[in-house]
């Protein structure tokens, strides 16, 4: 089998999300045909997307063929075949991970990542399906452990969405409440706080260090996460779930002493003071070298 052809197919499948499930088509009797034969058949076609899907003929043993339809995840099977014949690549591993996640096997998918590739070879897109599966399941301990693993990855660049989705998941599962139990296993992850407002402060600070702003959609995700997690608290009785197309409006009213603040605010540019909490926010400040570098960059863009 042509190694380069496999690599090209896996690259296209992992990058452009080609439709993976196809009905296996073969004119051979059962036992004489295989997925590799099927791939050889369709590789001879000028356009793989034009290959026709026919029922697979299964031989019952007495020469009588039964017509049975069978769907095969071609990309997943090709990735598995590739990794059996050659060393796993980031593309083949990504496809196999997605296949396992779709089968509800997020833990097995993470074990595949750990066993098949070195940490330096992994990218955010490789981890993302497993991370999202943990979040969807509300499995905060597993999601947090994977978050730390991603954060420490040499070639993994975390996006604002990564932090927001994790913080929202932790919030809606009640781990930011005062007196909440610590997230299981967090004491082994170099975090001094395992739950409560102090943990939120740590994660919010990490988010602030890695991004300047978040989108309106992410802001709503955070809002809804806190609304779900704190809905039994009297301090958030006024918080209502936001719908998909609802906008997060600016709120400049001073909050009550014991009120949970989950608001969009407009900061006074001259003072940097939040109108809801009265807190002076940290502003972005550049040192002398950064100012000169910024100026050179602006001049270069204008030239």
SULURDA-V130626 format. One line per field, one symbol per residue. ss: DSSP state (a for helix, b for strand, c for the rest). psi: psi as a letter, one per 40 degrees, with the letter a starting at -180 (. if undefined). burial: b if it has 16 or more other C-alpha atoms within 10 Angstrom, else e. Layout:
BEGIN
ss=???
psi=???
burial=???
END
This chain:
BEGIN
ss=ccaaaaaaaaaaaaaaccccbbbcccccccccccaaaaaaaaaccccaaacccccbbbbcccccbbbbccbbbaaaaaaaaaaaaccccaaaaaaaaaaaaacccaaaaaaaaaaaccaaaccaaaaaaaaaaaaaaccaaaaaaaaaaaaccccccccaaaaaaaaaaaaacccccccccccccaaacccccccaaaaaaaaaaaaaaacccccaaaaaaaaaaaaaaccccaaacccccccccccccbcccccccccccccbccccccccbccccccbcccccccaaaaaaaaaaaaaaac
psi=hhdddddddddddddefihdhihhhheiihdeiidddddddddeidhdeehihiihhhheeeehhhhhhhhhgddddddddddddihiidddddddddddddefgdddddddddddiideeiidddddddddddddefgddddddddddddehdehhhiddddddddddddeeeeeiheiiihhedeeefhdheaaddddddddddddeeidiiiddddddddddddddeeehdefdehihhideiihihhehhiidehhhgihihhhdddfhhddeehhihihhhadddddddddddddde.
burial=eeeeeebebbbebbeeeeeeeebbbbeeebeeeebeebbeebeeeeeeeeeeeebbbbeeeeeeeeeeeeeeebbbbbbbebbeeeebbbbbbbbbbbbbbeeeebeebbebbeeeeebeebbbbbbbbbbbbbbeeeebbbbbbbbeebeebeebebebebbbbbbbbbbbbbbbbeeeebbeebeeeeeebbbbbebbeebeeebeeeeeeeeeebbbbbbbbbbbbbbeeeebeebeeeeeeeeeeeeeeeeeeeebbbbbbeeeeeeebbbbbeeeeeeeeeeeeeeeeeeeeeeeeee
END
